[in-house]
Amino acid sequence: MGQIYRNPINPHPGIPQLDLLTLLFESEHSACQDDGKILHADAADPSNKITRSSLRDLTGCIAHGLRSRYHVGQYGPGRDVVTLVTNGQILVPAVFFGIIAAGGVYSAVSPSSTVAELVRQINIARSRLIVCGTEHRELACRAARLCGIGLDRVLVLDSSTSSKNPDTLKNNLIIIIWSSGTTGLPKGVMISHRNLVTETFITALPGREWAMGEIQKGTFRPVEFRALAHLPASHIAGLFGSMISPFYSDGTVFWMSKYHWKEFTTYVKQHQITALFTVPSVYLRIAKSREAADAFRSIVGASTGGSAMDGRLQAAASSKLGRGTDVYVGQTWGMSESTGGITGMRPGERDETGSIGQPLPGVELRIVDEDDHDVEPGQQGELLVRSPTVMDGYFDNLEATRDAFHDGWLCTGDIGVFKNGRFYIVDRKKELIKYKGLQIAPAELENILFAHPCVKEAAVVGVPSPDDPRSEWARAYVVANPRKVSEEGGGVVFVSTIPKNGVGKFLRKELRDRAKMELGGRSGKL
C-alpha cells in the first residue's frame, strides 16, 4: 500500500454521531446558538431576512406540509425525491431543511435547464413533487405534464417581502381548510390574510371591551390564558383556537397528540387549563362523567360550537366546570367557510336557552325561506352571512363556489331562528328529517336521548318510510350502558361507537349508508 496522507494535527477527529438537523439546530457543536441571529437575508432588500428561530419554524412547517399533504417520508426516509428548480432566494434553505426533516430527498436542478433536461432528471430520480421559483413556474409545469405529474404537485416558492397593500392582503390566499364533509365530499375552503385578521380581531374585541369596563370599575381579575389543543389543526376550530387566538391573547397552549378522554381530563387537571373550547360531544362526556367536576375545576371560561347544543346539556356540562356555579358554557356558531365563529356570547353573559348569541362585530346575518325571502322573527329558515371573514371561495371548484353564494351572501346550509332577541341553530338543512310535510331536526331528538342517564351518545338520521316514499322515519344509533338498557323494536339501534369526524361531529351520512345496508335496500320497517 502506498503513502496515506492524513492531517498532521488531528488525523482522527471525533465526528459527532448526529443527523444534519440536530447538528445545526440542537447540538453544542454549532457556533450559532442565538435564535435572533440573522442567517439569511435578501441582498436587494436586507429587511427581508430569516433568523435562526424563524428558519427552525419554517423547516418544521414545510416538513409537516410535505408529510401530511404529499406523504413525503411516509414509507421511511430516503425514498421520496423532491425536485427543486429556482434561482437564489432566502427560502431555499428552509425548503432544503424541510425536505430533509420530512424524510425526503432534496434534488436540486439547474435553473438554466431546458424542459427536456428537467424531465430527464425528474424521471431518473423518480420524483413526484416539484418545487419551483415563480420565474420557473412554466418550465416546471411543462415538465410535470410530460412526466405524468399532476399540477397540484408543482409548488411555487416566493421569498419576496410580504405585501401590506390592503387589496393584496384581501386576495392573498394563505390557507386551504378542507370542509368537514359530513354531508358530502370535502371541499377546499380558501382563506386569506384579511379573513384571519378580521376573525382574530372581532372574536377578541368583546372580551377586551368587557375587560376595560371591569378595569374601570376596579373589579377586573386577570387570569392566565391556558388552553389544551385537542381538536385537529386541519379544522378551523383547531387551527384558530390553538394557533392564532391564544397567541393574540397572550396565552399558552399545551398540545396533545390525539384526543382521548382519559388523557384529556388528565392534562386539563395537570396543566390547570383555564380556557376550554370544545365540541358538544365532548361536553356531553363531561356532563355524564363523575370525575369531571374535579378534573375541570381550573376552568374559568368555556365555549362550544360545531353543532347545536340545547340548554339542558349546556347546564349539565356547566355544572362540572370551575366550582360548579361560576362558569357557564357559552355557544358560538360558525364554519370553515366563515373562518370560524361569527356569533357568540359576550363575557359574563349567562344564557340557559341554548342560544348561539349575537353576530360578532362586523358580521351581518339573514334568515330566509326556500324562495330566498326573509322570514319573520320566530320563523325558521336558512342563515345567510355577509362578513369580511367569509371565504374567497372553494379551491379549484367554481361550481361549488357559485352554489355557496346568493347575491353576495354566504348560504350556510344551517337552519336557524331568531326569537326573543337571540339566535338559535336548529340543524343542518340537508339533515332535516321530512315526515308527512313536517321537518324534524335530528338534533332535537338527539338532545332528548342525551337526557337519559343510560345514554352516552346518540345520533339520529332519516331513513325511507315504508308507507310513504316522500316521508322518512327517524332512526337513532345509541351508545348506552348495555347492563341497563336493551334494544327493542322501532327505530333504535345500540352500537359501541358512533362515527365522527376529527372535531367530533356525527357523520350522519355514514349512518344513513349503514341503515340502508341494515334494511337490505328496502324502504321497509326498521
Secondary structure, 3 states (H helix, E strand, C coil): CCCCCCCCCCCCCCCCCCCHHHHHHCCCCCCCCCCCCEEEECCCCCCCEEEHHHHHHHHHHHHHHHHHHHCCCCCCCCCCEEEEECCCCCCHHHHHHHHHHHCCEEEECCCCCCHHHHHHHHHHHCCCEEEEEHHHHHHHHHHHHHHCCCHHHEEEECCCCCCCCHHHHHHCEEEEEECCCCCCCCCEEEEEHHHHHHHHHHHHHHHHHHHHHHHHHCCCCCCCCEEEECCCCCCHHHHHHHHHHHHHCCCEEEECCCCCHHHHHHHHHHCCCCEEEECHHHHHHHHHCCCHHHHCCCCCEEEECCCCCCHHHHHHHHCCCCCCCCCCCEECEEEHHHCEEEEECCCCCCCCCCCCEEECCCCEEEEECCCCCECCCCCCEEEEEECCCCCCEECCCHHHHHHHEECCEEEEEEEEEEECCEEEEEEEHHHCEEECCEEECHHHHHHHHHCCCCEEEEEEEEEECCCCCCCEEEEEEEEECCCCCCCCCCCEEECCCCCECCCCCECHHHHHHHHHHHCCCCCCCC
